[in-house]
């Protein structure tokens, strides 16, 4: 028996009671009782459930989506050529194109899980799915051809604390606002937003370290207009104890062989060594050093710099960096001591 049928039986029994005892105030209360019929009841959606189940079985799904979104931002900034690292610096046409890049890059990353759709962008678990991206939560524009279809909704913001979300919803009429723009695209209404089945909500995206720094600190990094190496050196001085992505290295260096500016043998690792600064990469040993020193652990393609100094006592803050000496993260008043050469393994 459906909920609507149970409600009708309850109403009929209450009417019989009222006819017998004449309690009209009770009848008035019944009339104001919120009716939940088929028109607003959330019905199961087997196709949406199949898409959700199929996609969530993907290995390392959250980490991979976050990486795709980070790479897409970096791709459209094109920092190595332009020096840009903020959404506000993009052209209007680039912002419009952003959603298409997200759609393409997700398709490439999840080639086994996502196939080309016949009507919509994708097929996931054998079901047609349209992919929609917006940098404003709830700002997805649903086109006429996607109405009634399942939509994969993606939202992300590249800020000092970058976040992203991904969910699924059926773009049925009851989930959509009326009206629309000139292309007859509409957004989700309140009921539609409540109907979204979130796969991930406010998940973390790899950081854009330049957005975590003050304008003065960013100015110091880019102050030297003639030397990419000097800009990279200043980046590792200023952005200590933060995860620095490969794309940021390219943006700051603005040179073809930008990774050379990080390495030893003339790069930042050797040039900053006399200042006591180490640069940890995504090597296994470096990740262990970072964890033991209480620093952020660099992920694939990332670096973390920190000034260190010898430790006078053996305690939880003292760490061996591959040799007999013990080291710890330096405090502002600590003496500057040349940093050791780190093993790469």
C-alpha positions as CSV (number, residue, x, y, z in Angstrom):
1,X,0.0,0.0,0.0
2,X,1.4,3.4,-1.0
3,X,1.7,6.3,1.4
4,X,-1.1,8.1,-0.6
5,X,-3.5,5.2,-0.1
6,X,-2.7,5.0,3.6
7,X,-3.5,8.8,3.8
8,X,-6.8,8.3,2.0
9,X,-7.8,5.5,4.4
10,X,-6.9,7.7,7.4
11,X,-8.9,10.6,6.0
12,X,-12.0,8.3,5.4
13,X,-11.8,6.9,8.9
14,X,-11.6,10.4,10.4
15,X,-14.6,11.6,8.3
16,X,-16.7,8.7,9.7
17,X,-15.6,9.7,13.3
18,X,-16.5,13.3,12.6
19,X,-20.0,12.4,11.2
20,X,-20.6,10.4,14.4
21,X,-19.3,12.9,17.0
22,X,-19.5,16.2,15.1
23,X,-15.9,17.5,15.9
24,X,-15.6,20.1,13.1
25,X,-12.4,21.5,14.5
26,X,-10.7,18.2,14.0
27,X,-11.9,18.2,10.4
28,X,-10.3,21.6,9.9
29,X,-7.0,20.3,11.3
30,X,-7.2,17.4,8.8
31,X,-7.7,19.8,5.9
32,X,-4.4,21.5,6.8
33,X,-2.5,18.2,7.2
34,X,0.4,18.1,4.6
35,X,-0.6,15.6,1.9
36,X,2.2,13.6,0.4
37,X,1.0,12.2,-2.9
38,X,2.8,10.9,-5.9
39,X,3.3,14.4,-7.2
40,X,5.9,15.3,-4.6
41,X,7.0,11.9,-3.2
42,X,10.7,11.0,-3.9
43,X,10.3,7.8,-6.0
44,X,13.3,5.4,-6.5
45,X,15.3,6.0,-9.7
46,X,16.9,2.7,-10.8
47,X,18.9,4.3,-13.6
48,X,20.4,6.9,-11.3
49,X,21.2,4.3,-8.7
50,X,23.0,2.2,-11.4
51,X,25.1,5.2,-12.4
52,X,26.0,6.0,-8.8
53,X,26.9,2.4,-8.0
54,X,29.0,2.0,-11.2
55,X,30.9,5.2,-10.7
56,X,31.6,4.7,-6.9
57,X,33.2,1.3,-7.6
58,X,36.1,3.1,-9.4
59,X,39.4,2.8,-7.6
60,X,40.8,6.0,-6.0
61,X,37.8,7.9,-7.3
62,X,38.0,11.0,-5.0
63,X,41.7,11.5,-5.4
64,X,41.5,11.2,-9.2
65,X,38.6,13.6,-9.6
66,X,40.4,16.1,-7.4
67,X,43.5,15.8,-9.6
68,X,41.5,16.2,-12.8
69,X,39.9,19.4,-11.5
70,X,43.3,20.8,-10.4
71,X,44.9,20.0,-13.7
72,X,42.0,21.5,-15.6
73,X,42.4,24.8,-13.7
74,X,46.1,24.7,-14.4
75,X,45.5,23.9,-18.0
76,X,43.3,26.9,-18.6
77,X,45.5,29.2,-16.7
78,X,48.5,28.1,-18.9
79,X,50.7,29.7,-16.3
80,X,54.0,28.7,-18.0
81,X,53.1,31.0,-21.0
82,X,50.9,33.6,-19.3
83,X,51.9,33.8,-15.6
84,X,48.2,33.6,-14.6
85,X,47.0,31.7,-11.6
86,X,43.6,33.2,-10.8
87,X,40.1,32.6,-12.3
88,X,39.6,36.4,-12.4
89,X,42.5,36.7,-14.9
90,X,40.8,34.5,-17.5
91,X,39.0,35.8,-20.6
92,X,35.3,35.5,-20.8
93,X,35.6,32.9,-23.6
94,X,38.0,30.8,-21.4
95,X,35.5,30.8,-18.5
96,X,32.8,29.7,-20.9
97,X,35.1,26.9,-22.2
98,X,36.0,25.7,-18.8
99,X,33.0,23.3,-18.5
100,X,33.9,21.6,-21.8
101,X,37.5,21.0,-20.5
102,X,36.2,19.4,-17.3
103,X,33.9,17.1,-19.3
104,X,36.8,16.1,-21.7
105,X,39.3,15.6,-18.9
106,X,37.0,13.5,-16.8
107,X,36.3,11.3,-19.9
108,X,40.0,10.8,-20.5
109,X,40.8,10.0,-16.8
110,X,37.9,7.5,-16.4
111,X,38.2,5.9,-19.9
112,X,37.2,2.5,-18.5
113,X,34.2,3.7,-16.5
114,X,32.8,6.4,-18.9
115,X,31.9,5.8,-22.5
116,X,30.7,8.3,-25.1
117,X,27.0,8.8,-24.9
118,X,24.6,8.4,-27.8
119,X,22.4,11.3,-26.8
120,X,24.2,12.8,-23.8
121,X,27.9,13.4,-23.1
122,X,28.5,10.1,-21.3
123,X,27.3,6.6,-20.7
124,X,28.0,5.3,-17.2
125,X,26.9,1.8,-16.3
126,X,25.0,1.7,-19.6
127,X,23.0,4.8,-18.7
128,X,23.0,8.1,-20.7
129,X,24.4,10.9,-18.5
130,X,25.0,14.6,-19.2
131,X,27.9,16.3,-17.6
132,X,27.4,19.8,-16.2
133,X,30.1,22.0,-14.5
134,X,29.7,25.3,-12.7
135,X,32.0,27.4,-10.5
136,X,28.8,28.5,-8.6
137,X,27.1,25.9,-6.5
138,X,23.6,25.4,-8.0
139,X,24.6,27.3,-11.2
140,X,24.4,24.4,-13.6
141,X,22.6,25.3,-16.8
142,X,20.4,22.4,-18.0
143,X,19.8,22.5,-21.8
144,X,16.5,21.4,-23.4
145,X,17.9,18.1,-24.7
146,X,19.0,17.1,-21.1
147,X,15.6,17.5,-19.5
148,X,14.4,14.2,-18.2
149,X,17.9,12.8,-18.3
150,X,20.4,12.1,-15.5
151,X,23.0,14.9,-15.0
152,X,26.4,14.5,-13.4
153,X,26.9,17.8,-11.6
154,X,30.4,19.1,-10.9
155,X,31.3,22.2,-8.9
156,X,34.7,23.5,-7.9
157,X,36.3,26.7,-6.7
158,X,40.0,27.5,-6.9
159,X,40.6,29.6,-3.8
160,X,43.0,29.6,-0.8
161,X,41.0,26.6,0.4
162,X,40.0,24.9,-2.8
163,X,36.9,22.6,-2.7
164,X,34.8,20.6,-5.1
165,X,31.6,18.6,-5.2
166,X,30.0,16.0,-7.5
167,X,26.5,14.7,-7.5
168,X,23.8,13.1,-9.6
169,X,20.2,14.3,-10.3
170,X,17.4,13.5,-12.7
171,X,16.6,16.7,-14.6
172,X,12.8,16.2,-14.4
173,X,10.4,19.0,-14.7
174,X,9.7,19.1,-10.9
175,X,13.4,19.7,-10.3
176,X,13.8,22.6,-12.7
177,X,13.1,26.3,-12.5
178,X,10.7,27.8,-15.1
179,X,11.8,30.3,-17.6
180,X,15.5,30.1,-18.6
181,X,17.9,32.0,-20.8
182,X,17.8,32.6,-24.5
183,X,19.1,29.1,-25.2
184,X,16.2,27.7,-23.0
185,X,18.7,26.5,-20.4
186,X,17.4,26.4,-16.8
187,X,18.8,25.8,-13.4
188,X,17.7,23.4,-10.6
189,X,15.0,24.7,-8.2
190,X,15.0,24.1,-4.5
191,X,13.4,20.7,-4.8
192,X,16.0,19.8,-7.5
193,X,18.9,20.8,-5.2
194,X,17.5,18.7,-2.4
195,X,17.2,15.8,-4.8
196,X,20.9,15.8,-5.8
197,X,22.6,12.6,-4.7
198,X,26.0,13.8,-3.7
199,X,28.9,11.4,-4.5
200,X,31.3,13.9,-2.9
201,X,30.5,17.2,-1.0
202,X,33.1,19.9,-0.3
203,X,36.0,17.6,-1.0
204,X,39.5,18.9,-1.0
205,X,41.3,19.8,-4.2
206,X,45.1,20.0,-4.5
207,X,46.1,23.6,-3.5
208,X,47.1,26.6,-5.6
209,X,49.8,27.9,-3.3
210,X,49.9,31.3,-4.9
211,X,46.3,31.9,-3.7
212,X,47.3,31.0,-0.1
213,X,49.9,33.8,0.0
214,X,49.4,37.5,0.6
215,X,49.6,40.0,-2.2
216,X,52.9,41.2,-0.7
217,X,54.4,37.7,-0.7
218,X,53.3,37.0,-4.3
219,X,54.8,40.4,-5.3
220,X,58.2,39.3,-3.7
221,X,58.1,36.1,-5.8
222,X,57.5,37.8,-9.1
223,X,59.6,40.9,-8.4
224,X,62.6,39.7,-10.4
225,X,61.5,40.0,-14.0
226,X,64.7,38.7,-15.6
227,X,65.5,35.5,-13.8
228,X,63.2,32.5,-13.5
229,X,65.7,30.8,-11.2
230,X,65.5,33.8,-8.7
231,X,61.7,33.7,-8.8
232,X,61.7,29.9,-8.0
233,X,64.2,30.5,-5.1
234,X,62.0,33.2,-3.7
235,X,58.9,30.9,-4.0
236,X,60.5,28.2,-1.9
237,X,61.6,30.9,0.7
238,X,58.2,32.5,0.9
239,X,55.9,29.4,0.7
240,X,57.6,27.3,3.3
241,X,55.7,24.4,4.8
242,X,53.1,24.4,2.0
243,X,52.4,22.0,-0.9
244,X,53.7,23.5,-4.1
245,X,52.4,21.9,-7.4
246,X,54.4,21.4,-10.6
247,X,52.1,23.9,-12.4
248,X,53.0,26.6,-9.9
249,X,56.7,25.9,-10.6
250,X,55.9,26.4,-14.3
251,X,53.9,29.6,-13.6
252,X,56.7,31.2,-11.5
253,X,59.6,30.1,-13.8
254,X,57.9,30.7,-17.1
255,X,60.6,28.7,-18.8
256,X,60.7,25.6,-21.0
257,X,62.8,23.5,-18.6
258,X,61.2,24.8,-15.4
259,X,61.8,21.6,-13.4
260,X,65.5,22.2,-13.8
261,X,65.1,25.3,-11.5
262,X,64.1,23.0,-8.6
263,X,66.8,20.3,-8.8
264,X,70.3,20.3,-7.4
265,X,73.3,21.1,-9.5
266,X,72.5,24.7,-9.9
267,X,68.8,24.7,-9.1
268,X,66.9,25.8,-6.0
269,X,67.9,22.6,-4.0
270,X,71.6,23.5,-4.1
271,X,71.2,27.3,-4.1
272,X,69.0,27.3,-1.0
273,X,71.1,24.7,0.9
274,X,73.4,27.3,2.5
275,X,70.2,29.0,3.9
276,X,69.2,25.8,5.6
277,X,66.3,25.2,3.3
278,X,65.4,21.7,2.1
279,X,63.0,21.0,-0.7
280,X,61.1,17.7,-0.3
281,X,59.6,16.0,-3.4
282,X,57.3,13.1,-4.0
283,X,60.0,10.5,-3.4
284,X,59.1,7.9,-0.7
285,X,62.0,8.9,1.6
286,X,61.0,12.6,1.3
287,X,57.4,11.8,2.2
288,X,58.7,10.0,5.3
289,X,60.9,13.0,6.2
290,X,58.0,15.4,5.7
291,X,55.7,13.3,8.0
292,X,58.4,13.0,10.7
293,X,59.1,16.7,10.6
294,X,55.5,17.5,10.9
295,X,55.3,19.1,7.5
296,X,52.6,18.6,4.8
297,X,53.4,15.5,2.8
298,X,54.0,16.2,-0.9
299,X,51.7,14.3,-3.2
300,X,52.6,13.3,-6.8
301,X,54.2,16.2,-8.6
302,X,54.4,18.4,-5.5
303,X,57.2,19.9,-3.3
304,X,57.4,21.2,0.2
305,X,60.2,23.5,1.4
306,X,61.2,24.2,5.0
307,X,64.2,25.7,6.8
308,X,65.7,23.2,9.3
309,X,68.5,23.3,11.9
310,X,70.4,20.7,14.0
311,X,68.5,19.4,17.0
312,X,70.4,19.6,20.3
313,X,68.3,16.9,21.9
314,X,66.6,13.6,20.9
315,X,62.8,14.0,21.1
316,X,59.7,13.7,18.9
317,X,60.7,16.8,16.9
318,X,64.2,15.4,16.1
319,X,64.5,13.6,12.8
320,X,67.3,11.8,10.9
321,X,67.5,12.8,7.3
322,X,69.5,9.9,6.1
323,X,72.7,10.6,8.2
324,X,73.7,10.4,11.9
325,X,72.7,14.0,12.6
326,X,69.3,14.9,14.0
327,X,67.4,17.8,12.5
328,X,64.2,19.7,13.3
329,X,62.2,22.5,11.6
330,X,63.9,25.8,12.4
331,X,62.2,28.6,14.4
332,X,62.6,32.3,13.4
333,X,65.4,32.9,15.9
334,X,67.4,29.8,15.2
335,X,70.8,30.1,13.7
336,X,71.1,29.5,9.9
337,X,73.0,26.2,9.3
338,X,73.7,24.6,5.9
339,X,71.1,21.9,5.2
340,X,72.2,18.4,4.4
341,X,71.9,16.7,1.0
342,X,68.9,14.5,1.0
343,X,68.7,11.0,-0.4
344,X,66.5,10.4,-3.4
345,X,64.7,7.1,-3.1
